[in-house]
């Protein structure tokens, strides 16, 4: 399967939580390149967990662990 091609500014979603029970959305802030295991392409993603008054978080994920979002859900 071909790896997802994403770019800085794209909105993505991925599983979050101890068992990946929640799906959260974030924004790609940096394209880190093929630095992962076996040359997997890595991205830095800024996201919010949805908890009140919690600052944004960052995570580094390979492209195979998230998907692009066509219509982002507002958290306001």
ZAGU-575688 format. One record per residue (C-alpha): x, y, z; residue in one letter. Coordinates in steps of 0.02 Angstrom, whole numbers, always signed. Layout:
# ZAGU-575688
x: X	y: Y	z: Z	rest: A
...
END
This chain:
# ZAGU-575688
x: +0	y: +0	z: +0	rest: X
x: +67	y: +173	z: -45	rest: X
x: +104	y: +291	z: +98	rest: X
x: -10	y: +442	z: +122	rest: X
x: +56	y: +604	z: +51	rest: X
x: +15	y: +746	z: +170	rest: X
x: +77	y: +924	z: +185	rest: X
x: +99	y: +1056	z: +319	rest: X
x: -71	y: +1132	z: +361	rest: X
x: -172	y: +976	z: +320	rest: X
x: -301	y: +924	z: +450	rest: X
x: -285	y: +742	z: +501	rest: X
x: -366	y: +622	z: +624	rest: X
x: -294	y: +479	z: +725	rest: X
x: -335	y: +367	z: +875	rest: X
x: -291	y: +439	z: +1046	rest: X
x: -295	y: +372	z: +1223	rest: X
x: -225	y: +222	z: +1317	rest: X
x: -310	y: +102	z: +1196	rest: X
x: -340	y: +221	z: +1052	rest: X
x: -523	y: +234	z: +1100	rest: X
x: -546	y: +415	z: +1045	rest: X
x: -520	y: +493	z: +875	rest: X
x: -443	y: +667	z: +882	rest: X
x: -405	y: +792	z: +746	rest: X
x: -247	y: +892	z: +726	rest: X
x: -148	y: +996	z: +603	rest: X
x: +16	y: +946	z: +525	rest: X
x: +144	y: +1075	z: +581	rest: X
x: +305	y: +996	z: +513	rest: X
x: +352	y: +868	z: +381	rest: X
x: +498	y: +775	z: +462	rest: X
x: +536	y: +665	z: +311	rest: X
x: +578	y: +480	z: +298	rest: X
x: +655	y: +464	z: +472	rest: X
x: +549	y: +324	z: +544	rest: X
x: +580	y: +138	z: +556	rest: X
x: +609	y: +69	z: +382	rest: X
x: +605	y: +245	z: +309	rest: X
x: +427	y: +283	z: +361	rest: X
x: +380	y: +465	z: +331	rest: X
x: +355	y: +560	z: +495	rest: X
x: +250	y: +715	z: +532	rest: X
x: +235	y: +828	z: +686	rest: X
x: +51	y: +855	z: +725	rest: X
x: -25	y: +984	z: +843	rest: X
x: -191	y: +930	z: +919	rest: X
x: -313	y: +956	z: +1063	rest: X
x: -382	y: +813	z: +1168	rest: X
x: -548	y: +902	z: +1192	rest: X
x: -526	y: +929	z: +1379	rest: X
x: -573	y: +1102	z: +1440	rest: X
x: -429	y: +1223	z: +1473	rest: X
x: -298	y: +1098	z: +1415	rest: X
x: -161	y: +1170	z: +1304	rest: X
x: -127	y: +1095	z: +1134	rest: X
x: -15	y: +942	z: +1123	rest: X
x: +109	y: +882	z: +994	rest: X
x: +140	y: +707	z: +929	rest: X
x: +255	y: +636	z: +796	rest: X
x: +169	y: +504	z: +690	rest: X
x: +209	y: +408	z: +531	rest: X
x: +91	y: +439	z: +386	rest: X
x: +19	y: +264	z: +400	rest: X
x: -54	y: +303	z: +573	rest: X
x: -169	y: +448	z: +526	rest: X
x: -289	y: +496	z: +388	rest: X
x: -329	y: +660	z: +303	rest: X
x: -490	y: +746	z: +354	rest: X
x: -594	y: +820	z: +214	rest: X
x: -711	y: +920	z: +327	rest: X
x: -636	y: +963	z: +498	rest: X
x: -750	y: +961	z: +650	rest: X
x: -749	y: +1124	z: +748	rest: X
x: -707	y: +1110	z: +933	rest: X
x: -779	y: +1283	z: +976	rest: X
END
